[in-house]
Structures are given as structure tokens and as C-alpha cells.
Amino acid sequence: MNRTALFFILPAILLLIDWYVFQAIKTLSRSATESTQRIIAIVFWGFTVVSLLLYVIMQFLPPDSISRQLRTFLWAAIAIPYFSKVFAVLIIFIDDLGRFFRWVVSLFYKPEVREAVVDNTQQTIPNAADGIPKDAISRSDFLMKTALVVGAVPLVGFTWGILSGAHDYRIRRIKLPLKNLPSGFNGMTIAQISDIHSGSFFNKTAVKGGVEMLLGQKPDIIFFTGDLVNTHAEEVNSYIDVFDKLKAPMGVYSILGNHDYGKYVQWPSAQAERQNVMNVVAAHKQMGWNIMMDENKILEQNGDKIALIGVQNLGFGPAALRAGNLAKAYQGTQDYPVKLLLSHDPTHWDAEVRPKYSDIDVTFSGHTHGAQFGVEVPGIKWSPAQYFYRQWAGLYQEGNQRLYVNRGYGYIGYPGRVGILPEITIFELVKA
């Protein structure tokens, strides 16, 4: 489907959704005065007109005429209400489907039954004594109310996810018992954040608050596991003075994620694309982070040593980006009792780490964001992410090897979080 066809088809679909939802509103407001009904119609279709105007304007605005954050919010203002209305449409459709089948059945009854079915506003059958239930041919008020409530729930939820969930940072504490951990590292604390996506931020004060929360934990070392930006290196420029505050006695170590390579936009040349990656790397260094590009670092504490390995992005899902080289990064770490790996994409763990490097004790990843939507309460852990990733949030273990998938510090696309909140993870290494 070409772009021109899509330009006209999408508004037509949105209008159809609105028309269908309005039937429920019109049904439930039929007992109101005529002036009230008119106000309800004006307000409802007024939002439709504004949404369609926004859609048209967004098609013609030059890409750099407004900020990326504003563009994201405008798209969210269009998408979230219609996404919510789809749920209402499904309920209304169930009711209409039932009414259609009842209408087909009514064709075998008296003519007045068929006429009553056609009249959506009719509440009773003229002759209910014939054994046909009174509500057999009326639009169900209960289902109409249910449809509007079901549609309102995601609208309220996703709006709240922007206003509150986007920066509702949560600290998660994880103990990592390691069989071969040298005594000098027993009790060492690690802070991990991932997927900052600085190009999506809209509340710098809240972002600073998250950094202060992390620093308040006083970790011995800090790991950042990729996706500093969405696409362009300059996105982080206004946040360098926030993230350069991240300090720890043993340093801050970081890697690149798939978005840091700028693969999701069109560049004027291959050189411009390479320069963008170099600028992202330079931003890590400007913040005082030790960025690891397929290399390792030997950490020393109290006379003992363990190995830290960092790779560029290695993803093994559909259309995943593979830029790293674990064999290169691993070289020289063979003789150390514990090896910690920073690898952005958790699919790397099953695809290469576990099959080929059984002595890598813990892999720290991110990437999934937990889909920024889901349910995590005692006994229930669900997110759409689980249909795409075998390991999508939290701690996983196979044999003596562990993988931790951080839920992410930032967000992309939808500028908020519902249920799956932004995460700061504090690990404690302990002797098993």
C-alpha cells in the first residue's frame, strides 16, 4: 500500500470507529434533553475533527519543524484515544452481532417483530405475549455501558502512564550468589540501568530524580547496558549534565544498544551514519563512562580479581542488529574465576553465551523495556514482551549461569509506562 492511499484510508478507518462508538453514546443519551444530546454530539465530533486535523498537519510538517518529544506527544494524542475506542467497538460489535442473528431468526416470526428489530431505539416488542423476551430485539444498555467503560479504562490507564509511570523509578534488589566468587568481592554492590533513550525524555527534573535515587544506593560500580539515544547522538546533549553525575568507586561501565547505531533512520551517507555512532561513543566518554567496545576489564578489589566483559550489540531475533564480537571481548579472561558480561540484547544469552561460554557467570541486559506495559503483582507477571522474548524482565538462570534483563530507565514510542515501571537494579554479589 503506497503512502498516498494510506493517507486517505487511515482517516476513513478512524471516522468509522468514531461513528460506531457514537452509536453507543447516542443510545445511552436518548433520555437526555435535546440540547444535552446536541452538546454531547458537538464535544464528541469536535475531538474527532481535532484528531484528524492533527493527523493531516503531522503528514505535512517538515521533520525538524518541531521537537521529537512534541511529535511523539502529538502522535500519542491521536493514537491513545483511538486505541481505547477499539476496545469499545469490540463490545458494541458483539452486541450488534447478536442482534443480527436475532433479526435473522425473527424473519420467521410475525412482521411486527422484524419491524421492531430494525428500530434501534425501541425497547419492547409490540406484542410481548407471544413468548419472545422483551429485550430480544432491543440494543442492550448494559453492553453499551460496558463498551464505554472498557474503552475508558485504557484511555485513563495510558494517560496516567504518561503523567506518572514514565518516571516512576523503582529500585529492585537482587542477590547474586556465585560459586567461584573471590572473598574480596563478597558483598560488592552493582547498580544497573539500561535503555535511557534520552531523545524521548520530556521531564528533566524527574530524570535527575532517578539519578539521585541511584546515587543514594552508593553502589561500588555502575553498569549501563545500552540505548543511550533513540537514533541521533545529539539527543543526549541536554542530558549529559544529568548522567555525568553517575559516579562509583570502581567506575561506570557502559555498552552500546541497537538504537545507538542509528539504523532506524535514513542517513545522507554511510560516513554520516558512522560519525553518529562515534558521537554517541564520545558522549559516553564525556560523561566519564568507560564504554566497552568488544573488550574486557579486570576488576580488582582486596587483592582479588574478576573479569568484566562488554560487547557491542548482538541480537538474534528477527531483523536484530549484530555489531559485536564476543570472542574478541572474551579473549584474555579465561583464567579469572568470575566473569560478568554486559550485552544489550537478552537473545544473545541463549544464542551464544550459554552454548559457547559456560564460564560467563552473569549476563546483564536490557532492550525489551518489558514492553512498557504489563502486570507485575505477586503471583502474576505478564507483558506482551513475553510473546517476543523468552527472557524479557528480571532474573533467569540455567545451570550456574544467570541473565538479568533490566526493564529500562527510559521509554520509546509510547511516552510512558503502565505496570512495567522504569527500573534501577541493585545487585549484591555473595559467595554461594
The 8 nearest C-alpha neighbors of each residue, nearest first, counted from 0:
[[1, 4, 2, 5, 3, 8, 6, 7],
 [2, 0, 4, 3, 5, 6, 7, 8],
 [1, 3, 5, 4, 6, 0, 7, 8],
 [4, 2, 6, 5, 1, 7, 0, 8],
 [3, 5, 6, 7, 2, 1, 8, 0],
 [6, 4, 8, 2, 7, 3, 9, 1],
 [5, 7, 3, 4, 8, 9, 2, 10],
 [8, 6, 5, 4, 9, 10, 11, 3],
 [9, 7, 5, 11, 10, 6, 4, 12],
 [8, 10, 12, 11, 7, 5, 6, 13],
 [11, 9, 13, 12, 8, 7, 14, 51],
 [12, 10, 14, 8, 9, 13, 15, 7],
 [13, 11, 15, 9, 10, 14, 16, 8],
 [12, 14, 10, 16, 15, 11, 17, 9],
 [13, 15, 17, 11, 16, 12, 18, 10],
 [16, 14, 12, 18, 13, 17, 19, 11],
 [17, 15, 13, 19, 14, 18, 20, 12],
 [18, 16, 14, 20, 19, 15, 21, 13],
 [17, 19, 15, 21, 16, 20, 14, 22],
 [18, 20, 16, 17, 21, 22, 15, 88],
 [21, 19, 17, 22, 23, 18, 88, 16],
 [20, 22, 24, 18, 23, 19, 25, 17],
 [21, 23, 25, 20, 19, 24, 26, 18],
 [22, 24, 26, 21, 143, 25, 20, 27],
 [25, 23, 21, 27, 26, 22, 28, 20],
 [24, 26, 22, 28, 23, 27, 21, 29],
 [27, 25, 23, 24, 29, 28, 22, 120],
 [26, 28, 24, 25, 29, 23, 140, 143],
 [27, 29, 25, 31, 30, 26, 24, 36],
 [30, 28, 26, 31, 27, 25, 36, 32],
 [29, 31, 28, 32, 27, 26, 33, 36],
 [32, 30, 28, 29, 35, 36, 33, 34],
 [33, 31, 35, 34, 36, 30, 29, 28],
 [32, 34, 36, 35, 37, 31, 29, 38],
 [33, 35, 37, 36, 32, 38, 31, 39],
 [36, 34, 38, 32, 37, 33, 31, 39],
 [35, 37, 33, 39, 34, 38, 40, 32],
 [36, 38, 34, 40, 35, 39, 41, 33],
 [39, 37, 41, 35, 40, 36, 42, 34],
 [40, 38, 36, 42, 37, 41, 43, 35],
 [39, 41, 37, 43, 38, 42, 44, 36],
 [42, 40, 38, 44, 39, 43, 45, 37],
 [41, 43, 45, 39, 40, 44, 38, 46],
 [44, 42, 40, 45, 46, 41, 39, 47],
 [43, 45, 47, 46, 41, 42, 40, 48],
 [44, 46, 42, 48, 47, 43, 41, 49],
 [47, 45, 49, 44, 48, 43, 50, 42],
 [46, 48, 44, 50, 45, 49, 51, 43],
 [47, 49, 45, 51, 46, 50, 52, 44],
 [48, 50, 52, 46, 47, 51, 53, 45],
 [51, 49, 53, 47, 52, 48, 77, 46],
 [50, 52, 54, 48, 53, 49, 47, 55],
 [51, 53, 49, 55, 54, 50, 48, 56],
 [54, 52, 56, 50, 51, 55, 57, 49],
 [53, 55, 51, 57, 52, 56, 50, 58],
 [56, 54, 52, 58, 57, 53, 51, 59],
 [57, 55, 53, 58, 59, 54, 52, 60],
 [58, 56, 54, 60, 55, 59, 53, 70],
 [59, 57, 55, 56, 60, 54, 6, 61],
 [58, 60, 56, 57, 61, 55, 62, 54],
 [59, 61, 57, 58, 56, 62, 64, 65],
 [60, 62, 64, 63, 59, 65, 58, 57],
 [63, 61, 64, 60, 65, 67, 66, 59],
 [64, 62, 65, 61, 66, 67, 60, 70],
 [63, 65, 61, 62, 60, 66, 67, 70],
 [66, 64, 63, 69, 67, 70, 62, 61],
 [67, 65, 69, 68, 70, 63, 64, 62],
 [66, 68, 70, 69, 71, 65, 198, 199],
 [67, 69, 71, 66, 70, 199, 72, 201],
 [70, 68, 72, 66, 71, 67, 73, 65],
 [69, 71, 67, 73, 68, 72, 66, 74],
 [72, 70, 68, 74, 69, 73, 67, 75],
 [71, 73, 75, 69, 74, 70, 76, 68],
 [74, 72, 76, 70, 75, 71, 69, 77],
 [73, 75, 77, 71, 76, 72, 78, 70],
 [74, 76, 72, 78, 77, 73, 79, 71],
 [77, 75, 73, 74, 78, 79, 72, 80],
 [78, 76, 74, 75, 50, 79, 80, 73],
 [77, 79, 75, 81, 80, 76, 82, 74],
 [78, 80, 82, 81, 75, 77, 76, 83],
 [81, 79, 83, 82, 78, 154, 84, 77],
 [82, 80, 84, 83, 78, 79, 85, 77],
 [81, 83, 79, 85, 80, 84, 78, 86],
 [82, 84, 150, 80, 81, 85, 154, 153],
 [85, 83, 81, 87, 150, 86, 82, 88],
 [84, 86, 88, 87, 82, 83, 81, 89],
 [87, 85, 89, 150, 84, 88, 83, 149],
 [86, 88, 146, 150, 84, 90, 85, 89],
 [89, 87, 85, 91, 86, 90, 92, 20],
 [88, 90, 92, 86, 87, 91, 93, 85],
 [91, 89, 146, 93, 87, 92, 88, 94],
 [92, 90, 88, 94, 93, 89, 95, 146],
 [91, 93, 95, 89, 94, 90, 96, 88],
 [94, 92, 96, 90, 91, 95, 97, 89],
 [93, 95, 91, 97, 92, 96, 98, 90],
 [96, 94, 98, 92, 97, 93, 99, 91],
 [95, 97, 99, 93, 98, 94, 92, 100],
 [98, 96, 94, 100, 95, 99, 101, 93],
 [97, 99, 95, 101, 96, 100, 102, 94],
 [100, 98, 102, 96, 97, 101, 95, 103],
 [101, 99, 103, 102, 97, 98, 104, 96],
 [100, 102, 98, 104, 99, 103, 105, 97],
 [103, 101, 105, 99, 100, 104, 98, 116],
 [102, 104, 100, 101, 105, 106, 99, 107],
 [103, 105, 101, 102, 106, 107, 100, 108],
 [106, 104, 102, 108, 107, 103, 113, 101],
 [107, 105, 104, 108, 103, 113, 102, 109],
 [106, 108, 105, 104, 109, 103, 110, 113],
 [109, 107, 105, 106, 110, 112, 104, 113],
 [108, 110, 111, 112, 107, 113, 106, 105],
 [111, 109, 113, 112, 114, 108, 106, 105],
 [110, 112, 114, 113, 109, 115, 125, 124],
 [113, 111, 115, 110, 114, 109, 105, 116],
 [112, 114, 116, 110, 115, 111, 105, 106],
 [115, 113, 111, 117, 112, 116, 110, 118],
 [114, 116, 112, 118, 117, 113, 111, 124],
 [117, 115, 136, 113, 118, 114, 102, 112],
 [116, 118, 114, 115, 119, 113, 102, 136],
 [117, 119, 115, 116, 120, 121, 114, 137],
 [120, 118, 121, 117, 138, 137, 116, 115],
 [119, 121, 118, 122, 137, 26, 138, 29],
 [122, 120, 118, 119, 123, 137, 115, 124],
 [121, 123, 137, 120, 134, 124, 133, 138],
 [124, 122, 133, 121, 125, 134, 137, 127],
 [123, 125, 127, 126, 133, 115, 112, 122],
 [126, 124, 127, 123, 111, 115, 112, 128],
 [125, 127, 124, 128, 129, 123, 111, 112],
 [128, 126, 129, 124, 131, 133, 125, 130],
 [127, 129, 130, 126, 131, 132, 125, 124],
 [130, 128, 127, 131, 126, 132, 124, 125],
 [129, 131, 128, 132, 127, 126, 133, 124],
 [130, 132, 129, 127, 133, 135, 128, 124],
 [133, 131, 135, 134, 130, 127, 124, 136],
 [132, 134, 123, 135, 124, 127, 131, 136],
 [135, 133, 137, 136, 132, 123, 122, 139],
 [136, 134, 132, 133, 137, 131, 101, 98],
 [135, 137, 116, 134, 98, 138, 101, 115],
 [138, 136, 134, 122, 135, 139, 121, 119],
 [137, 139, 119, 140, 136, 94, 120, 98],
 [140, 138, 141, 142, 137, 143, 94, 134],
 [141, 139, 143, 142, 144, 138, 27, 26],
 [140, 142, 144, 139, 143, 145, 146, 138],
 [143, 141, 145, 139, 144, 140, 146, 94],
 [142, 144, 140, 146, 23, 145, 141, 139],
 [143, 145, 141, 147, 146, 142, 140, 148],
 [146, 144, 142, 148, 143, 147, 149, 141],
 [145, 147, 87, 143, 149, 90, 144, 148],
 [146, 148, 150, 144, 149, 145, 87, 151],
 [147, 149, 151, 145, 150, 146, 144, 152],
 [150, 148, 146, 152, 147, 151, 87, 145],
 [149, 151, 87, 83, 147, 84, 86, 148],
 [150, 152, 148, 154, 149, 153, 155, 147],
 [151, 153, 155, 154, 149, 150, 156, 148],
 [154, 152, 156, 83, 155, 157, 151, 150],
 [155, 153, 151, 83, 152, 156, 157, 80],
 [154, 156, 158, 152, 153, 157, 159, 151],
 [157, 155, 153, 159, 158, 154, 152, 160],
 [158, 156, 160, 159, 154, 155, 153, 161],
 [157, 159, 155, 160, 161, 156, 154, 162],
 [158, 160, 162, 156, 161, 157, 163, 155],
 [159, 161, 164, 416, 157, 415, 417, 158],
 [162, 160, 415, 158, 159, 165, 163, 414],
 [161, 163, 159, 160, 164, 158, 165, 415],
 [164, 162, 160, 159, 161, 165, 167, 166],
 [165, 163, 160, 416, 167, 166, 415, 161],
 [164, 166, 415, 416, 161, 163, 167, 160],
 [167, 165, 168, 164, 205, 163, 421, 206],
 [166, 168, 164, 165, 163, 420, 421, 169],
 [169, 167, 421, 166, 422, 209, 420, 170],
 [168, 170, 422, 423, 421, 171, 167, 420],
 [171, 169, 423, 424, 422, 172, 168, 425],
 [170, 172, 424, 425, 423, 169, 173, 422],
 [173, 171, 425, 426, 424, 170, 174, 427],
 [172, 174, 426, 425, 175, 427, 171, 424],
 [175, 173, 427, 426, 428, 176, 172, 429],
 [174, 176, 428, 427, 429, 177, 173, 426],
 [177, 175, 431, 429, 430, 428, 174, 178],
 [178, 176, 431, 180, 430, 179, 175, 429],
 [177, 179, 431, 180, 430, 176, 399, 429],
 [180, 178, 177, 336, 181, 337, 430, 431],
 [179, 181, 177, 430, 178, 337, 182, 184],
 [182, 180, 183, 184, 303, 179, 185, 336],
 [181, 183, 185, 184, 180, 430, 303, 301],
 [182, 184, 301, 181, 303, 300, 185, 302],
 [185, 183, 187, 182, 181, 186, 300, 180],
 [184, 186, 429, 182, 187, 183, 428, 430],
 [187, 185, 428, 429, 427, 184, 188, 430],
 [186, 188, 184, 428, 185, 427, 219, 189],
 [189, 187, 427, 218, 219, 426, 186, 428],
 [188, 190, 426, 220, 218, 425, 221, 219],
 [191, 189, 425, 221, 424, 218, 222, 426],
 [192, 190, 222, 424, 223, 221, 423, 189],
 [193, 191, 223, 423, 408, 407, 222, 424],
 [192, 194, 407, 224, 223, 365, 408, 225],
 [195, 193, 226, 407, 196, 225, 408, 409],
 [194, 196, 409, 227, 408, 197, 193, 226],
 [197, 195, 228, 227, 229, 198, 409, 194],
 [196, 198, 228, 199, 235, 195, 200, 234],
 [199, 197, 234, 196, 228, 229, 200, 235],
 [200, 198, 197, 68, 196, 411, 410, 201],
 [199, 201, 197, 198, 202, 203, 68, 409],
 [200, 202, 203, 68, 199, 198, 414, 69],
 [203, 201, 205, 204, 200, 206, 166, 207],
 [202, 204, 206, 205, 207, 201, 200, 238],
 [203, 205, 207, 206, 202, 208, 209, 201],
 [206, 204, 208, 207, 203, 202, 166, 209],
 [205, 207, 203, 209, 208, 204, 202, 210],
 [208, 206, 210, 204, 205, 209, 241, 203],
 [209, 207, 205, 211, 206, 210, 212, 204],
 [208, 210, 212, 206, 211, 207, 168, 213],
 [209, 211, 207, 213, 212, 208, 214, 206],
 [210, 212, 214, 208, 213, 209, 215, 207],
 [213, 211, 209, 215, 210, 214, 208, 216],
 [214, 212, 210, 215, 211, 216, 209, 423],
 [213, 215, 211, 216, 217, 212, 210, 245],
 [214, 216, 212, 213, 217, 211, 218, 210],
 [215, 217, 214, 213, 218, 212, 425, 190],
 [216, 218, 214, 215, 219, 247, 213, 188],
 [219, 217, 188, 220, 189, 216, 190, 247],
 [218, 220, 188, 248, 247, 249, 189, 187],
 [219, 221, 249, 189, 247, 250, 218, 251],
 [222, 220, 251, 190, 189, 191, 252, 247],
 [223, 221, 191, 252, 253, 251, 190, 224],
 [222, 224, 253, 192, 193, 191, 225, 252],
 [225, 223, 193, 343, 254, 253, 364, 341],
 [224, 226, 256, 255, 254, 343, 194, 193],
 [227, 225, 256, 194, 228, 259, 258, 196],
 [226, 228, 195, 196, 225, 197, 194, 259],
 [229, 227, 196, 197, 226, 230, 198, 259],
 [228, 230, 196, 258, 198, 231, 259, 226],
 [229, 231, 261, 258, 228, 259, 232, 263],
 [232, 230, 233, 234, 261, 229, 228, 275],
 [231, 233, 279, 234, 278, 275, 235, 228],
 [234, 232, 236, 235, 231, 278, 279, 237],
 [235, 233, 198, 232, 236, 231, 197, 228],
 [234, 236, 238, 233, 197, 237, 239, 232],
 [235, 237, 233, 238, 239, 234, 232, 282],
 [236, 238, 235, 239, 240, 234, 233, 241],
 [239, 237, 241, 235, 240, 236, 242, 197],
 [238, 240, 241, 242, 236, 243, 237, 235],
 [239, 241, 238, 243, 242, 237, 244, 286],
 [242, 240, 238, 239, 243, 244, 207, 210],
 [241, 243, 244, 239, 245, 240, 238, 286],
 [242, 244, 286, 245, 240, 241, 239, 287],
 [245, 243, 242, 241, 246, 240, 210, 286],
 [246, 244, 243, 242, 214, 247, 210, 251],
 [245, 247, 244, 250, 251, 248, 243, 221],
 [246, 248, 250, 220, 249, 219, 218, 221],
 [249, 247, 219, 250, 220, 246, 218, 251],
 [250, 248, 220, 247, 219, 251, 221, 298],
 [251, 249, 247, 220, 248, 246, 252, 221],
 [250, 252, 221, 288, 222, 289, 220, 246],
 [253, 251, 289, 222, 288, 290, 221, 223],
 [252, 254, 223, 290, 222, 224, 289, 291],
 [253, 255, 225, 291, 290, 224, 311, 309],
 [254, 256, 225, 311, 259, 226, 312, 257],
 [257, 255, 225, 226, 312, 259, 343, 258],
 [256, 258, 259, 312, 260, 320, 226, 255],
 [259, 257, 229, 260, 226, 256, 230, 261],
 [258, 260, 226, 256, 257, 261, 228, 255],
 [259, 261, 258, 276, 262, 257, 230, 275],
 [262, 260, 230, 259, 263, 258, 264, 231],
 [261, 263, 260, 264, 258, 230, 265, 257],
 [262, 264, 261, 230, 265, 258, 260, 229],
 [265, 263, 262, 261, 266, 230, 231, 272],
 [264, 266, 267, 263, 262, 261, 268, 272],
 [267, 265, 268, 272, 264, 271, 269, 261],
 [268, 266, 271, 265, 269, 272, 270, 264],
 [269, 267, 271, 270, 266, 272, 265, 273],
 [268, 270, 272, 271, 273, 266, 267, 274],
 [269, 271, 273, 268, 272, 274, 267, 275],
 [272, 270, 274, 268, 269, 273, 275, 266],
 [271, 273, 269, 275, 270, 274, 266, 268],
 [274, 272, 270, 276, 275, 271, 269, 277],
 [273, 275, 277, 271, 276, 272, 270, 278],
 [274, 276, 278, 272, 273, 277, 232, 271],
 [277, 275, 279, 273, 278, 274, 260, 280],
 [276, 278, 274, 280, 275, 279, 281, 273],
 [277, 279, 281, 275, 276, 280, 232, 274],
 [278, 280, 232, 276, 282, 281, 277, 275],
 [279, 281, 277, 283, 278, 282, 276, 284],
 [282, 280, 278, 284, 279, 283, 285, 277],
 [281, 283, 285, 279, 284, 280, 278, 286],
 [284, 282, 280, 288, 286, 281, 285, 290],
 [283, 285, 287, 281, 288, 286, 282, 289],
 [284, 286, 282, 287, 283, 281, 288, 243],
 [287, 285, 243, 284, 283, 288, 239, 282],
 [286, 288, 284, 285, 243, 283, 289, 251],
 [289, 287, 251, 284, 283, 286, 252, 290],
 [290, 288, 252, 251, 253, 291, 284, 287],
 [289, 291, 253, 254, 252, 288, 283, 292],
 [292, 290, 309, 254, 294, 293, 253, 289],
 [291, 293, 294, 310, 311, 309, 290, 254],
 [294, 292, 310, 328, 309, 324, 311, 291],
 [295, 293, 328, 292, 309, 291, 308, 310],
 [296, 294, 308, 307, 328, 309, 297, 329],
 [295, 297, 307, 306, 298, 308, 294, 309],
 [298, 296, 306, 305, 307, 299, 304, 295],
 [297, 299, 305, 304, 306, 296, 300, 307],
 [300, 298, 304, 303, 302, 297, 305, 301],
 [301, 299, 302, 303, 183, 184, 304, 298],
 [300, 302, 183, 303, 299, 184, 182, 304],
 [301, 303, 300, 299, 183, 304, 182, 181],
 [304, 302, 300, 183, 299, 301, 181, 305],
 [305, 303, 299, 298, 297, 300, 302, 306],
 [304, 306, 337, 298, 335, 297, 338, 336],
 [307, 305, 297, 338, 296, 298, 332, 337],
 [306, 308, 339, 296, 295, 338, 340, 297],
 [309, 307, 295, 340, 339, 294, 341, 328],
 [308, 310, 341, 291, 293, 294, 340, 295],
 [311, 309, 293, 323, 292, 342, 325, 312],
 [310, 312, 323, 255, 292, 322, 293, 254],
 [311, 313, 256, 322, 323, 321, 257, 343],
 [312, 314, 321, 323, 322, 347, 344, 320],
 [315, 313, 319, 344, 320, 321, 347, 346],
 [314, 316, 346, 319, 347, 313, 350, 317],
 [315, 317, 319, 314, 318, 346, 388, 387],
 [318, 316, 319, 315, 314, 320, 387, 346],
 [317, 319, 316, 320, 315, 314, 321, 257],
 [320, 318, 314, 316, 317, 315, 321, 313],
 [319, 321, 314, 257, 313, 322, 318, 312],
 [322, 320, 313, 314, 312, 323, 319, 315],
 [321, 323, 312, 311, 313, 320, 324, 314],
 [324, 322, 311, 312, 310, 313, 321, 293],
 [323, 325, 327, 326, 293, 328, 310, 322],
 [324, 326, 328, 327, 329, 310, 323, 293],
 [327, 325, 329, 328, 324, 330, 293, 323],
 [326, 328, 325, 330, 329, 324, 293, 294],
 [327, 329, 294, 293, 325, 326, 330, 295],
 [330, 328, 326, 327, 332, 325, 331, 308],
 [329, 331, 327, 328, 332, 326, 333, 295],
 [332, 330, 333, 329, 334, 295, 328, 335],
 [331, 333, 334, 330, 335, 329, 306, 338],
 [334, 332, 331, 335, 330, 329, 336, 358],
 [335, 333, 332, 336, 331, 337, 306, 305],
 [334, 336, 305, 337, 332, 333, 306, 304],
 [337, 335, 179, 305, 334, 180, 338, 181],
 [338, 336, 305, 335, 180, 306, 360, 179],
 [339, 337, 306, 359, 360, 307, 305, 340],
 [338, 340, 307, 361, 308, 362, 360, 359],
 [341, 339, 362, 308, 309, 307, 363, 342],
 [340, 342, 309, 363, 362, 308, 224, 364],
 [343, 341, 364, 310, 344, 363, 340, 309],
 [342, 344, 364, 224, 365, 256, 225, 312],
 [343, 345, 314, 366, 346, 364, 347, 342],
 [346, 344, 347, 364, 348, 343, 390, 404],
 [347, 345, 348, 344, 315, 314, 349, 350],
 [346, 348, 350, 345, 314, 351, 349, 344],
 [349, 347, 352, 346, 350, 345, 351, 353],
 [350, 348, 353, 347, 351, 346, 352, 354],
 [349, 351, 347, 348, 346, 352, 315, 354],
 [352, 350, 354, 347, 355, 353, 349, 348],
 [351, 353, 348, 356, 355, 354, 349, 347],
 [352, 354, 357, 356, 349, 355, 351, 348],
 [355, 353, 351, 352, 356, 357, 350, 349],
 [354, 356, 352, 353, 351, 357, 350, 358],
 [357, 355, 352, 358, 353, 359, 354, 351],
 [356, 358, 353, 359, 355, 354, 352, 400],
 [359, 357, 356, 360, 338, 337, 400, 333],
 [360, 358, 338, 357, 356, 361, 339, 400],
 [359, 361, 400, 338, 358, 339, 401, 337],
 [362, 360, 401, 339, 402, 359, 400, 340],
 [361, 363, 340, 402, 341, 339, 403, 401],
 [364, 362, 341, 403, 402, 342, 340, 404],
 [365, 363, 343, 404, 342, 345, 344, 224],
 [364, 366, 405, 404, 343, 193, 367, 344],
 [365, 367, 344, 368, 343, 194, 364, 345],
 [366, 368, 369, 365, 391, 370, 384, 406],
 [369, 367, 406, 370, 407, 371, 366, 365],
 [368, 370, 367, 371, 406, 384, 392, 391],
 [369, 371, 368, 384, 372, 367, 383, 382],
 [372, 370, 416, 369, 419, 368, 417, 373],
 [373, 371, 417, 370, 419, 418, 416, 382],
 [374, 372, 382, 418, 381, 419, 417, 375],
 [373, 375, 418, 381, 380, 376, 382, 419],
 [376, 374, 380, 379, 418, 381, 373, 377],
 [375, 377, 379, 378, 374, 380, 418, 381],
 [378, 376, 379, 375, 380, 374, 381, 418],
 [377, 379, 376, 380, 375, 381, 374, 373],
 [380, 378, 376, 377, 375, 381, 374, 373],
 [379, 381, 375, 374, 376, 378, 382, 373],
 [382, 380, 374, 373, 379, 375, 383, 385],
 [381, 383, 373, 384, 385, 372, 374, 369],
 [384, 382, 385, 386, 370, 373, 381, 372],
 [385, 383, 382, 370, 386, 387, 369, 388],
 [384, 386, 388, 383, 387, 382, 391, 389],
 [387, 385, 384, 383, 388, 389, 382, 391],
 [386, 388, 385, 384, 389, 383, 391, 316],
 [389, 387, 385, 390, 391, 386, 384, 346],
 [388, 390, 385, 391, 387, 386, 346, 345],
 [391, 389, 388, 392, 345, 404, 395, 385],
 [390, 392, 388, 367, 369, 385, 404, 384],
 [393, 391, 404, 406, 369, 405, 390, 394],
 [392, 394, 404, 403, 405, 395, 391, 406],
 [393, 395, 403, 402, 404, 396, 392, 401],
 [396, 394, 402, 401, 403, 393, 397, 390],
 [395, 397, 401, 400, 402, 398, 394, 399],
 [398, 396, 400, 399, 401, 395, 353, 402],
 [397, 399, 400, 396, 401, 357, 353, 360],
 [398, 400, 397, 401, 360, 396, 177, 178],
 [401, 399, 360, 397, 398, 396, 361, 359],
 [400, 402, 396, 361, 395, 360, 362, 397],
 [403, 401, 362, 395, 361, 394, 363, 396],
 [402, 404, 394, 363, 393, 364, 395, 405],
 [405, 403, 392, 364, 365, 393, 391, 363],
 [404, 406, 365, 407, 392, 364, 403, 393],
 [407, 405, 368, 369, 422, 392, 421, 365],
 [408, 406, 193, 194, 368, 405, 421, 422],
 [407, 409, 421, 195, 422, 193, 194, 192],
 [410, 408, 195, 196, 407, 194, 421, 411],
 [411, 409, 414, 196, 415, 199, 412, 413],
 [410, 412, 413, 199, 414, 196, 409, 229],
 [413, 411, 414, 410, 71, 199, 75, 415],
 [412, 414, 415, 411, 75, 410, 71, 416],
 [415, 413, 161, 412, 410, 411, 165, 199],
 [414, 416, 161, 165, 160, 413, 164, 410],
 [417, 415, 160, 371, 164, 165, 420, 372],
 [416, 418, 372, 160, 419, 164, 371, 373],
 [417, 419, 373, 374, 372, 420, 375, 416],
 [420, 418, 371, 372, 417, 373, 416, 369],
 [419, 421, 416, 418, 164, 422, 167, 168],
 [422, 420, 408, 168, 407, 169, 406, 167],
 [421, 423, 169, 408, 168, 407, 406, 170],
 [422, 424, 170, 192, 169, 191, 171, 425],
 [425, 423, 171, 191, 190, 170, 172, 422],
 [424, 426, 190, 172, 189, 171, 173, 191],
 [427, 425, 173, 189, 188, 174, 172, 190],
 [426, 428, 188, 174, 187, 186, 175, 429],
 [427, 429, 175, 186, 187, 185, 176, 174],
 [430, 428, 176, 185, 186, 175, 431, 177],
 [429, 431, 177, 176, 180, 185, 178, 428],
 [430, 176, 178, 177, 429, 180, 179, 175]]
